[in-house]
Amino acid sequence: MKRFFALVWILVLLAGGCQTNQGGGTGLAAVEITGHTIRDIVVATRSVMRTHNYVEAPITDGKLIFEKPASARDTAAFGSLMHGEVWERVKMRVANQPNGSVQIDCEVFMVEDKGHRAMEEERRIGVMRQGRYRSLLGEIKAQLEPPPQSKQP
């Protein structure tokens, strides 16, 4: 009986973690930005991702794609002895919302055999690891916000 309640508790926690996207996003993390054009947001997104050592890949399905080699921990968790290096791939959708804001929604994958069309395998990462990506989205939003104005005496 204790195991049943423990399982129910874990499922409740996981379900709560799935509701972190604001504005109806479908990815791992999302942020809504107001007062900026999509072009401004894309420029800020590229800048922030470059500072975190991501390289931009060609846009696919209307999504910005950023990649970098996975950490040693991620390589151990998502890699295998039969495959090559593991890469981290972030897919970002930037879209206008009905309320006039713009939403950035990101999905994250660990990729084995990157670049080998027949062998490449994407594995979506779960919500338990969303903090890093929420932080990246927060940096993008912060870069677009004007600095606080100092009061003149």
RODO-2510 file (C-alpha; in nm, 4 decimals, decimal comma):
residues 153
     n   res          X          Y          Z
     1     m     0,0000     0,0000     0,0000
     2     k     0,2880     0,2353     0,0793
     3     r     0,4327     0,1717    -0,2662
     4     f     0,0999     0,2621    -0,4247
     5     f     0,0877     0,5982    -0,2444
     6     a     0,4530     0,6631    -0,3262
     7     l     0,3813     0,5968    -0,6930
     8     v     0,0764     0,8258    -0,6863
     9     w     0,2858     1,0991    -0,5178
    10     i     0,5573     1,0703    -0,7827
    11     l     0,2983     1,0927    -1,0605
    12     v     0,1465     1,4043    -0,9005
    13     l     0,4898     1,5663    -0,8807
    14     l     0,5681     1,4813    -1,2417
    15     a     0,2309     1,6064    -1,3616
    16     g     0,2881     1,9334    -1,1799
    17     g     0,6271     1,9656    -1,3451
    18     c     0,4688     1,9318    -1,6871
    19     q     0,2713     2,2506    -1,6340
    20     t     0,5656     2,4891    -1,6353
    21     n     0,4951     2,6334    -1,9787
    22     q     0,3034     2,9555    -1,9774
    23     g     0,0922     3,0574    -2,2723
    24     g     0,0123     2,7070    -2,3918
    25     g     0,3599     2,5982    -2,4973
    26     t     0,4193     2,2388    -2,5901
    27     g     0,7929     2,2094    -2,5247
    28     l     1,0116     2,1587    -2,2205
    29     a     1,0131     2,5272    -2,1272
    30     a     0,8570     2,8470    -2,2555
    31     v     0,8624     3,2202    -2,1932
    32     e     0,6355     3,5005    -2,3102
    33     i     0,7836     3,8355    -2,4111
    34     t     0,5922     4,1555    -2,4752
    35     g     0,6900     4,4774    -2,6486
    36     h     0,9395     4,3239    -2,8942
    37     t     0,9252     4,1962    -3,2502
    38     i     1,0036     3,8397    -3,3460
    39     r     1,3144     3,9705    -3,5211
    40     d     1,4412     4,1347    -3,1983
    41     i     1,3711     3,8171    -3,0042
    42     v     1,5511     3,5967    -3,2586
    43     v     1,8578     3,8257    -3,2437
    44     a     1,8596     3,8082    -2,8614
    45     t     1,8071     3,4304    -2,8711
    46     r     2,1048     3,3806    -3,1014
    47     s     2,3220     3,6014    -2,8800
    48     v     2,2340     3,4179    -2,5583
    49     m     2,2773     3,0749    -2,7140
    50     r     2,6215     3,1720    -2,8499
    51     t     2,7320     3,2810    -2,5008
    52     h     2,6468     2,9283    -2,3829
    53     n     2,8567     2,7710    -2,6606
    54     y     2,5679     2,6600    -2,8796
    55     v     2,6131     2,6640    -3,2559
    56     e     2,3151     2,7477    -3,4738
    57     a     2,2069     2,4789    -3,7162
    58     p     1,9787     2,5354    -4,0177
    59     i     1,6197     2,6253    -3,9308
    60     t     1,3970     2,3176    -3,9556
    61     d     1,0167     2,3186    -3,9557
    62     g     1,0216     2,6898    -3,8698
    63     k     1,2224     2,6293    -3,5512
    64     l     1,5580     2,7755    -3,4550
    65     i     1,8002     2,4908    -3,3865
    66     f     2,1036     2,5182    -3,1570
    67     e     2,3524     2,2405    -3,0828
    68     k     2,6646     2,1685    -2,8837
    69     p     2,8516     1,8592    -2,7701
    70     a     2,6812     1,7055    -2,4679
    71     s     2,8435     1,7112    -2,1263
    72     a     3,0263     1,4029    -2,0030
    73     r     2,7299     1,3278    -1,7751
    74     d     2,4823     1,3501    -2,0624
    75     t     2,7083     1,1405    -2,2849
    76     a     2,7196     0,8706    -2,0175
    77     a     2,3422     0,8853    -1,9699
    78     f     2,2356     0,9046    -2,3362
    79     g     2,5266     0,7543    -2,5286
    80     s     2,6183     0,3992    -2,6104
    81     l     2,9375     0,2163    -2,6955
    82     m     2,8214     0,1513    -3,0508
    83     h     2,7578     0,5142    -3,1408
    84     g     2,9616     0,8299    -3,1757
    85     e     2,9577     1,1475    -2,9762
    86     v     2,6375     1,2714    -2,8129
    87     w     2,5154     1,6236    -2,8889
    88     e     2,2607     1,8423    -2,7149
    89     r     2,0027     1,9895    -2,9551
    90     v     1,7651     2,2710    -2,8573
    91     k     1,4737     2,3454    -3,0905
    92     m     1,3063     2,6805    -3,0333
    93     r     0,9767     2,7952    -3,1771
    94     v     0,9221     3,1717    -3,1710
    95     a     0,5581     3,2642    -3,2374
    96     n     0,3144     3,5515    -3,2016
    97     q     0,0391     3,4931    -2,9471
    98     p    -0,3233     3,6118    -2,9675
    99     n    -0,2645     3,8568    -2,6807
   100     g     0,0074     4,0387    -2,8806
   101     s     0,3038     3,8850    -2,6995
   102     v     0,5653     3,6531    -2,8501
   103     q     0,6335     3,3114    -2,7032
   104     i     0,9577     3,1156    -2,7192
   105     d     0,8974     2,7462    -2,6661
   106     c     1,1883     2,5007    -2,6535
   107     e     1,2272     2,1267    -2,6897
   108     v     1,5555     1,9584    -2,5989
   109     f     1,7031     1,6378    -2,7330
   110     m     2,0188     1,4359    -2,6848
   111     v     2,1398     1,3223    -3,0259
   112     e     2,3569     1,0240    -3,1126
   113     d     2,5318     1,0014    -3,4505
   114     k     2,4568     1,3647    -3,5334
   115     g     2,4682     1,4325    -3,9035
   116     h     2,4327     1,0702    -4,0127
   117     r     2,0806     1,0705    -4,1582
   118     a     2,0288     0,6942    -4,1417
   119     m     2,1780     0,6562    -3,7933
   120     e     2,0971     0,9846    -3,6136
   121     e     1,8765     0,9333    -3,3099
   122     e     1,7102     1,2115    -3,1094
   123     r     1,6031     1,1400    -2,7519
   124     r     1,3795     1,4003    -2,5909
   125     i     1,4838     1,4930    -2,2380
   126     g     1,2275     1,5004    -1,9599
   127     v     1,0834     1,7730    -1,7428
   128     m     1,3111     1,6867    -1,4538
   129     r     1,5906     1,8696    -1,6407
   130     q     1,3989     2,1792    -1,7490
   131     g     1,5672     2,4234    -1,5094
   132     r     1,8690     2,4864    -1,7333
   133     y     1,6459     2,5706    -2,0293
   134     r     1,4086     2,7875    -1,8314
   135     s     1,7178     2,9786    -1,7222
   136     l     1,8295     3,0250    -2,0858
   137     l     1,4857     3,1567    -2,1778
   138     g     1,5003     3,3903    -1,8791
   139     e     1,8333     3,5266    -2,0056
   140     i     1,6803     3,5928    -2,3464
   141     k     1,3928     3,7821    -2,1883
   142     a     1,6279     3,9771    -1,9602
   143     q     1,8461     4,0789    -2,2540
   144     l     1,5416     4,2385    -2,4165
   145     e     1,4211     4,4239    -2,1089
   146     p     1,5523     4,7776    -2,0691
   147     p     1,7809     4,8382    -1,7695
   148     p     1,6101     5,0009    -1,4717
   149     q     1,6058     5,3783    -1,4987
   150     s     1,7873     5,5633    -1,2237
   151     k     1,6019     5,8516    -1,0666
   152     q     1,7574     6,1923    -1,1165
   153     p     1,7547     6,4144    -0,8023
***
